[in-house]
Amino acid sequence: MSDFYQNGIITTLHNLSQRSLAELEYELLAFSKVRPMALVLPSLYSELQGDALPHILSELAQVPYLDQIIIGLDCATREQYHEALAFFDRLPQRHHVLWNDGPRMQAIDARLRAEGLAPKEMGKGRNVWYCLGFALGSGRIESVALHDCDIVTYDRSLLARLIYPVANPNFNYEFCKGFYARVADGKLNGRVSRLLVTPLIRALKKVLGPVDYLDYLDSYRYPLAGEFSFRRDVINELRIPSDWGLEIGVLSEVERNYSTNRLCQVDIADAYDHKHQELSEGDDAGGLSRMSIDISKAIFRKLATNGITFNAGTFRTIKATYYRVALDFIDSYRNDAIINGLHLDVHREEQAVELFAANLMKAGERFLDNPMETPFIPHWYRVLSALPDTLSALRDAAAEDRAEYDKLIKVTTA
């Protein structure tokens, strides 16, 4: 059970009473009459073979208030797409699978690319962007939630608490971020949030002085959580980063577009665990190493748009300050682990901090070398201004891909 403390400049909605899931879902079902709801699931084909996604679907199958579920499928051949359709057909809700590698979706991508509007790289950001376009084009949805497909501790109460703040018509929130304790298997997880993002924000405050944006980021208890929800209108102006800066980028976008009293965070789970990334020392192209660089660049870019000037000396100062702050945090985490009977490997924690400190300099150097880099995918207002039929093309692509599969099944079972 969390406390009721309100920290920072956005509202925190706690889990104070362990309210029953039946009560939450009863209210959400009533809300759905006014604000139809959708869930977006960005998925890799490989996740269909894991333990997490089948369990997630068994939980979602019991959710009564969702109007539809939108699945973005990455890294799938035609045969694997057909397997995915059969896999997701266990869902009783209206659901759609966007085959991102299929010829119809690729044709849409090529058309957008010709106008300079397509996502620049594969990944979760691209997947989510197309799913949100599909949701926008449905014309039915008022509230949207998004979560990953690798949550091994999934319970449908997570979704209920996540979408409630933007589904309740008596609330005025446009955006909601989920948070939770990253504790599993007797140890503290969430290294990038604990050992990079929070210490970096605190270090930047020391180096740069008062900055509203840093106070805003520091208000989120788990800024890298992949679970968030929002009203339909948010989609129109949301520019989504295509790299590992997705979560920080989304937080930056909603801060730019909305007053902080329209934003909130909610406690969505007592236990949360998912697929873990390797630290990847010596490999900046993957794992937590690349993640730390992309996240740091996302923060630096946002600060630059707020008028902060960076140079090589600034980044050296930030690195030194971050390193000291992060080491102090390790002491705090160690003591927190001990009092809770958890294990914390101080050696591995300090190795992570050393890697992140080095990557802060790499992120700074890359920012200075390419200050005009724009990893954001254009927002849907711009896309629809240039190519107004894109949303209908997305709907048609999903429907026609599905129709081909249904026809094939009909022939093979005749």
C-alpha positions as CSV (number, residue, x, y, z in Angstrom):
1,M,0.0,0.0,0.0
2,S,1.4,3.4,-1.0
3,D,1.2,6.6,1.0
4,F,-1.0,9.6,0.1
5,Y,1.9,12.1,-0.4
6,Q,1.6,14.4,-3.4
7,N,5.1,15.0,-4.7
8,G,6.0,17.4,-7.6
9,I,3.6,19.3,-9.9
10,I,1.3,16.5,-11.2
11,T,-1.4,14.7,-9.4
12,T,-0.5,11.2,-7.9
13,L,-3.4,8.8,-7.6
14,H,-2.5,6.2,-5.0
15,N,-3.7,2.7,-4.2
16,L,-4.8,3.4,-0.6
17,S,-7.7,0.9,0.0
18,Q,-7.1,-2.1,-2.3
19,R,-10.5,-1.4,-3.9
20,S,-12.1,-4.4,-5.5
21,L,-11.6,-5.0,-9.2
22,A,-15.3,-5.7,-9.5
23,E,-16.1,-2.2,-8.4
24,L,-13.6,-0.6,-10.7
25,E,-14.8,-2.6,-13.7
26,Y,-18.5,-1.8,-12.9
27,E,-17.7,1.9,-13.0
28,L,-15.6,1.6,-16.1
29,L,-18.4,-0.3,-17.9
30,A,-20.7,2.7,-17.1
31,F,-18.0,5.2,-18.3
32,S,-17.6,3.2,-21.5
33,K,-21.1,4.3,-22.6
34,V,-19.8,7.9,-22.6
35,R,-16.2,7.4,-23.3
36,P,-15.6,4.2,-25.4
37,M,-12.2,2.7,-24.6
38,A,-9.4,1.0,-26.5
39,L,-6.3,-0.8,-25.6
40,V,-3.1,-0.7,-27.7
41,L,-0.7,-3.6,-27.6
42,P,2.6,-3.2,-29.5
43,S,3.8,-6.8,-29.9
44,L,6.7,-8.7,-31.5
45,Y,5.8,-12.0,-33.1
46,S,8.3,-13.7,-30.8
47,E,6.2,-12.6,-27.8
48,L,3.5,-15.0,-28.9
49,Q,5.8,-17.9,-27.9
50,G,6.6,-16.4,-24.5
51,D,4.8,-17.0,-21.2
52,A,3.6,-13.4,-20.6
53,L,1.4,-12.7,-23.6
54,P,-0.8,-15.8,-23.4
55,H,-1.5,-15.0,-19.8
56,I,-2.2,-11.3,-20.6
57,L,-4.8,-12.4,-23.2
58,S,-6.5,-14.7,-20.7
59,E,-6.8,-11.7,-18.4
60,L,-8.0,-9.3,-21.1
61,A,-10.6,-11.8,-22.3
62,Q,-12.4,-11.1,-19.0
63,V,-12.4,-7.3,-19.4
64,P,-16.0,-6.1,-20.0
65,Y,-15.5,-2.4,-20.8
66,L,-13.2,-2.3,-23.8
67,D,-14.7,-1.3,-27.1
68,Q,-11.7,-2.7,-29.0
69,I,-8.1,-3.9,-28.8
70,I,-5.6,-2.8,-31.4
71,I,-2.5,-5.0,-31.8
72,G,0.6,-3.8,-33.7
73,L,2.5,-6.9,-34.9
74,D,6.2,-6.5,-35.7
75,C,8.8,-8.9,-37.2
76,A,6.3,-11.4,-38.7
77,T,6.1,-13.2,-42.0
78,R,2.8,-13.9,-43.7
79,E,2.6,-17.3,-42.0
80,Q,3.4,-15.8,-38.7
81,Y,0.8,-13.1,-39.2
82,H,-1.8,-15.8,-39.8
83,E,-0.6,-17.5,-36.6
84,A,-1.0,-14.2,-34.7
85,L,-4.6,-13.8,-36.0
86,A,-5.5,-17.2,-34.7
87,F,-3.7,-16.5,-31.4
88,F,-5.5,-13.2,-30.8
89,D,-8.9,-14.5,-31.9
90,R,-9.3,-15.9,-28.3
91,L,-10.2,-12.3,-27.4
92,P,-14.0,-11.8,-27.3
93,Q,-13.7,-8.0,-27.8
94,R,-13.5,-6.4,-31.2
95,H,-9.8,-6.6,-32.1
96,H,-7.6,-5.6,-35.0
97,V,-4.1,-6.8,-35.9
98,L,-1.9,-4.4,-37.9
99,W,0.6,-6.5,-39.8
100,N,3.4,-3.9,-39.9
101,D,5.6,-6.0,-42.2
102,G,2.8,-6.9,-44.6
103,P,2.7,-5.4,-48.2
104,R,-0.3,-3.2,-47.5
105,M,1.2,-1.6,-44.4
106,Q,4.6,-1.3,-46.2
107,A,2.8,0.5,-49.1
108,I,1.4,3.0,-46.7
109,D,4.8,3.4,-45.1
110,A,6.4,4.0,-48.6
111,R,3.8,6.6,-49.4
112,L,4.5,8.5,-46.2
113,R,8.3,8.1,-46.7
114,A,8.0,9.8,-50.1
115,E,6.5,12.9,-48.2
116,G,9.1,12.7,-45.4
117,L,6.5,11.6,-42.9
118,A,7.3,8.0,-42.2
119,P,9.0,6.7,-39.1
120,K,12.7,6.6,-39.7
121,E,13.4,3.3,-38.0
122,M,11.7,0.1,-36.9
123,G,10.9,-0.4,-33.3
124,K,8.2,0.2,-30.6
125,G,7.8,3.9,-31.4
126,R,6.9,3.1,-35.0
127,N,4.5,0.3,-33.9
128,V,2.8,2.5,-31.4
129,W,2.5,5.4,-33.9
130,Y,0.6,3.3,-36.5
131,C,-1.6,1.8,-33.8
132,L,-2.5,5.2,-32.5
133,G,-3.3,6.3,-36.1
134,F,-5.6,3.3,-36.4
135,A,-7.3,4.3,-33.1
136,L,-7.7,7.9,-34.3
137,G,-9.3,6.7,-37.5
138,S,-11.7,4.4,-35.8
139,G,-14.0,7.3,-35.0
140,R,-15.3,5.4,-31.9
141,I,-12.6,5.8,-29.3
142,E,-12.5,8.5,-26.6
143,S,-10.0,6.9,-24.1
144,V,-6.9,4.8,-25.0
145,A,-4.6,2.8,-22.8
146,L,-1.2,1.3,-23.8
147,H,0.9,-1.4,-22.2
148,D,3.6,-3.8,-23.2
149,C,3.2,-7.5,-24.0
150,D,6.0,-8.9,-21.8
151,I,4.5,-8.3,-18.4
152,V,4.9,-11.6,-16.6
153,T,3.0,-10.5,-13.5
154,Y,0.0,-9.1,-15.4
155,D,-3.4,-8.8,-13.8
156,R,-6.3,-7.0,-15.5
157,S,-6.6,-4.7,-12.5
158,L,-3.5,-3.0,-13.9
159,L,-5.5,-2.0,-17.0
160,A,-8.5,-0.9,-14.9
161,R,-6.4,1.4,-12.8
162,L,-4.4,2.7,-15.7
163,I,-7.4,3.8,-17.9
164,Y,-9.7,4.9,-15.1
165,P,-8.3,8.5,-14.8
166,V,-8.9,9.3,-18.4
167,A,-12.1,7.3,-18.7
168,N,-14.0,8.8,-15.8
169,P,-16.0,11.7,-17.3
170,N,-15.9,13.5,-13.9
171,F,-12.1,13.8,-14.1
172,N,-10.3,16.3,-16.3
173,Y,-7.1,14.4,-17.1
174,E,-5.9,14.1,-20.6
175,F,-2.9,11.9,-19.9
176,C,-2.1,9.4,-17.2
177,K,1.2,7.5,-16.5
178,G,1.3,4.3,-14.6
179,F,3.8,3.6,-11.8
180,Y,4.7,0.6,-9.6
181,A,7.5,-0.8,-7.6
182,R,10.1,-2.7,-9.7
183,V,10.7,-5.5,-7.2
184,A,10.8,-9.2,-8.3
185,D,12.7,-12.4,-7.4
186,G,13.9,-10.8,-4.1
187,K,15.7,-7.9,-5.7
188,L,15.3,-4.3,-6.9
189,N,15.0,-3.9,-10.7
190,G,14.4,-0.8,-12.9
191,R,18.1,0.1,-13.1
192,V,17.7,2.8,-15.8
193,S,15.1,4.7,-13.9
194,R,16.8,4.3,-10.5
195,L,20.4,4.7,-11.6
196,L,20.2,7.0,-14.7
197,V,17.1,9.0,-15.0
198,T,16.5,10.2,-11.4
199,P,20.1,10.9,-10.6
200,L,20.5,12.7,-14.0
201,I,17.5,14.9,-13.3
202,R,18.9,15.8,-9.9
203,A,22.4,16.4,-11.3
204,L,20.9,18.7,-14.0
205,K,19.2,20.7,-11.4
206,K,22.5,21.2,-9.6
207,V,24.3,22.2,-12.8
208,L,21.6,24.2,-14.6
209,G,19.6,25.7,-11.7
210,P,15.8,25.9,-11.5
211,V,14.1,24.5,-14.7
212,D,10.4,23.8,-14.8
213,Y,10.8,20.9,-17.1
214,L,13.2,19.1,-14.7
215,D,10.7,19.7,-11.8
216,Y,8.1,18.2,-14.1
217,L,10.1,15.1,-14.9
218,D,11.1,14.7,-11.3
219,S,7.4,14.5,-10.4
220,Y,7.0,11.1,-12.0
221,R,7.7,8.1,-9.8
222,Y,8.5,5.8,-12.6
223,P,9.2,7.9,-15.7
224,L,10.2,5.0,-17.9
225,A,7.0,3.0,-17.3
226,G,5.7,1.7,-20.6
227,E,2.1,1.9,-19.4
228,F,0.1,5.1,-20.0
229,S,-3.4,6.2,-21.0
230,F,-4.8,9.3,-22.6
231,R,-7.8,10.9,-24.2
232,R,-8.3,10.6,-28.0
233,D,-7.5,14.3,-28.6
234,V,-3.9,13.7,-27.3
235,I,-3.1,11.5,-30.4
236,N,-3.5,14.4,-32.9
237,E,-0.5,16.4,-31.6
238,L,1.6,13.7,-30.1
239,R,5.0,13.3,-31.7
240,I,6.4,9.9,-30.8
241,P,10.2,9.3,-30.7
242,S,11.2,6.3,-32.8
243,D,14.2,5.4,-30.5
244,W,14.5,4.3,-26.9
245,G,13.5,7.8,-25.8
246,L,9.9,6.9,-26.4
247,E,8.7,7.2,-22.7
248,I,10.7,10.4,-22.0
249,G,9.6,11.8,-25.3
250,V,5.9,11.2,-24.7
251,L,6.2,12.9,-21.2
252,S,7.9,15.9,-22.9
253,E,5.2,16.1,-25.5
254,V,2.2,16.1,-23.1
255,E,4.1,18.7,-20.9
256,R,4.4,20.9,-24.0
257,N,0.7,20.5,-25.0
258,Y,-1.2,20.5,-21.7
259,S,-1.3,22.2,-18.4
260,T,0.2,20.0,-15.6
261,N,-3.2,19.9,-13.9
262,R,-4.5,17.8,-16.9
263,L,-1.7,15.2,-16.3
264,C,-1.5,12.6,-13.6
265,Q,0.1,9.3,-12.5
266,V,-1.5,6.3,-11.0
267,D,-0.3,3.3,-8.9
268,I,-1.3,0.3,-11.1
269,A,0.4,-2.7,-9.5
270,D,1.9,-4.1,-6.3
271,A,4.1,-6.4,-8.2
272,Y,5.5,-5.9,-11.7
273,D,8.1,-7.7,-13.7
274,H,8.8,-8.0,-17.4
275,K,11.6,-9.0,-19.9
276,H,14.9,-7.5,-18.8
277,Q,17.5,-6.0,-21.0
278,E,21.2,-6.7,-20.8
279,L,23.5,-4.0,-19.6
280,S,25.5,-4.4,-22.8
281,E,28.8,-2.9,-21.8
282,G,30.9,-2.3,-24.9
283,D,27.9,-2.3,-27.2
284,D,26.2,1.0,-27.7
285,A,23.8,-0.5,-30.3
286,G,21.7,-2.5,-27.9
287,G,20.5,-3.2,-24.4
288,L,20.6,-0.7,-21.5
289,S,23.7,0.9,-23.1
290,R,21.8,2.2,-26.1
291,M,18.8,2.9,-24.0
292,S,20.8,5.2,-21.7
293,I,22.2,7.1,-24.6
294,D,18.8,7.6,-26.3
295,I,17.1,8.7,-23.1
296,S,19.9,11.1,-22.2
297,K,19.8,12.7,-25.7
298,A,16.0,13.0,-25.4
299,I,16.4,15.0,-22.2
300,F,19.2,17.2,-23.6
301,R,17.1,17.9,-26.7
302,K,14.1,19.0,-24.7
303,L,16.2,21.2,-22.5
304,A,17.7,22.8,-25.6
305,T,14.2,23.7,-26.8
306,N,13.7,25.4,-23.5
307,G,16.7,27.7,-24.2
308,I,19.4,25.8,-22.4
309,T,22.8,26.0,-24.1
310,F,25.2,23.0,-24.0
311,N,28.8,22.7,-24.8
312,A,31.5,20.0,-24.2
313,G,32.4,21.6,-20.8
314,T,28.7,21.5,-19.7
315,F,28.5,17.8,-20.4
316,R,31.7,17.1,-18.5
317,T,30.3,18.9,-15.5
318,I,27.0,17.0,-15.8
319,K,28.8,13.7,-16.0
320,A,30.8,14.4,-12.8
321,T,27.8,15.7,-10.9
322,Y,25.7,12.7,-12.1
323,Y,28.3,10.2,-11.0
324,R,28.4,11.6,-7.4
325,V,24.6,11.8,-7.1
326,A,24.1,8.3,-8.6
327,L,26.6,6.8,-6.1
328,D,24.7,8.4,-3.2
329,F,21.5,6.9,-4.6
330,I,23.1,3.4,-4.5
331,D,23.6,3.8,-0.8
332,S,19.9,4.7,-0.4
333,Y,18.8,1.7,-2.5
334,R,21.1,-0.7,-0.6
335,N,19.6,0.4,2.7
336,D,16.1,0.2,1.3
337,A,16.8,-3.3,0.1
338,I,18.2,-4.5,3.4
339,I,15.3,-3.3,5.5
340,N,12.9,-5.1,3.1
341,G,14.9,-8.3,3.0
342,L,15.9,-7.8,-0.6
343,H,19.2,-8.4,-2.4
344,L,21.2,-5.6,-4.0
345,D,24.5,-6.2,-5.8
346,V,26.4,-3.0,-5.1
347,H,29.2,-4.0,-7.5
348,R,26.7,-4.4,-10.4
349,E,25.0,-1.2,-9.4
350,E,28.2,0.7,-9.6
351,Q,29.1,-0.9,-12.9
352,A,25.8,0.3,-14.3
353,V,26.5,3.9,-13.0
354,E,30.0,3.9,-14.6
355,L,28.5,2.8,-17.9
356,F,25.7,5.4,-17.7
357,A,28.2,8.1,-16.8
358,A,30.3,7.3,-19.8
359,N,27.2,7.2,-22.0
360,L,26.2,10.7,-20.8
361,M,29.3,12.0,-22.5
362,K,28.5,10.0,-25.7
363,A,25.0,11.3,-25.7
364,G,26.3,14.8,-25.3
365,E,28.9,14.4,-28.0
366,R,26.2,13.0,-30.4
367,F,23.9,15.9,-29.5
368,L,26.6,18.5,-30.3
369,D,27.6,16.7,-33.5
370,N,24.0,16.6,-34.8
371,P,22.0,19.2,-33.0
372,M,19.3,19.2,-35.7
373,E,18.6,15.5,-35.3
374,T,14.8,14.9,-35.2
375,P,14.0,11.4,-34.0
376,F,10.3,12.3,-33.6
377,I,7.8,10.8,-36.0
378,P,5.5,13.6,-37.2
379,H,2.2,14.1,-35.4
380,W,-1.0,13.0,-37.0
381,Y,-2.2,16.5,-37.7
382,R,0.7,17.0,-40.1
383,V,0.3,13.6,-41.7
384,L,-3.4,14.2,-42.4
385,S,-2.8,17.7,-43.7
386,A,-0.5,16.2,-46.4
387,L,-2.3,12.8,-47.0
388,P,-5.9,13.1,-45.7
389,D,-6.7,9.5,-46.6
390,T,-4.0,7.8,-44.4
391,L,-6.3,6.8,-41.6
392,S,-8.8,5.1,-44.0
393,A,-5.8,3.4,-45.7
394,L,-4.8,2.0,-42.3
395,R,-8.3,0.7,-41.6
396,D,-8.5,-0.8,-45.1
397,A,-5.0,-2.5,-44.8
398,A,-6.0,-4.2,-41.5
399,A,-9.4,-5.2,-42.9
400,E,-8.1,-6.6,-46.2
401,D,-5.2,-8.5,-44.6
402,R,-7.8,-10.1,-42.3
403,A,-10.2,-10.8,-45.1
404,E,-7.4,-12.7,-47.0
405,Y,-6.8,-14.8,-43.9
406,D,-10.5,-15.5,-43.4
407,K,-10.9,-16.6,-47.1
408,L,-7.9,-18.9,-46.8
409,I,-9.3,-20.5,-43.6
410,K,-12.7,-20.9,-45.4
411,V,-11.0,-22.7,-48.4
412,T,-8.8,-25.0,-46.2
413,T,-11.7,-26.1,-44.0
414,A,-14.2,-26.6,-46.8
